[in-house]
Amino acid sequence: MARYLVVHTKRDGDDEAVRPPSRLLALAKASVAAGGGACWLKTWTPDPGDERIFSMWEAESAAQIEAALERYGFLDDLDATPLRVHEWGPEDVIAANEGA
């Protein structure tokens, strides 16, 4: 499984179409149950003046995430851009340079 940061942005020209309610609880339950497919990990919302939302996922592909977003209606009023990411930080840099 790979990690993906998904950037959710406001759609241009969205006419406030009526959509069924999201199935957020079902998505949460599916994400904590081991069963393969896309797994939603976390979501971050910046300050109120920023209309973007960021979510972290584990999945085999961006297509799996897009399918889950559609299936559960999660943030379906926004465009989603999944970006495959690799997590690293200070400890990784130190460990890579030990003995150098």
GIDA-V140448 format. One record per pair of residues at least 6 apart in sequence whose ideal C-beta (glycine too) atoms are under 6 Angstrom apart, sorted by the first residue. I is the first residue (numbers start at 1). GAP is how many residues later the second one is. If there is no record, write none. Layout:
BEGIN
i->I gap->GAP
i->I gap->GAP
END
This chain:
BEGIN
i->1 gap->57
i->2 gap->82
i->3 gap->55
i->3 gap->82
i->4 gap->53
i->4 gap->55
i->4 gap->61
i->4 gap->78
i->4 gap->80
i->5 gap->51
i->5 gap->78
i->5 gap->80
i->6 gap->49
i->6 gap->74
i->6 gap->76
i->7 gap->74
i->8 gap->45
i->8 gap->67
i->8 gap->70
i->8 gap->72
i->9 gap->43
i->9 gap->70
i->10 gap->41
i->11 gap->68
i->19 gap->57
i->22 gap->51
i->22 gap->52
i->23 gap->49
i->23 gap->50
i->26 gap->46
i->27 gap->13
i->27 gap->45
i->27 gap->47
i->31 gap->8
i->31 gap->9
i->37 gap->27
i->38 gap->19
i->38 gap->21
i->38 gap->26
i->38 gap->27
i->38 gap->30
i->39 gap->19
i->40 gap->17
i->41 gap->15
i->42 gap->14
i->43 gap->12
i->44 gap->10
i->45 gap->8
i->57 gap->8
i->59 gap->6
i->62 gap->20
i->65 gap->17
i->69 gap->11
END
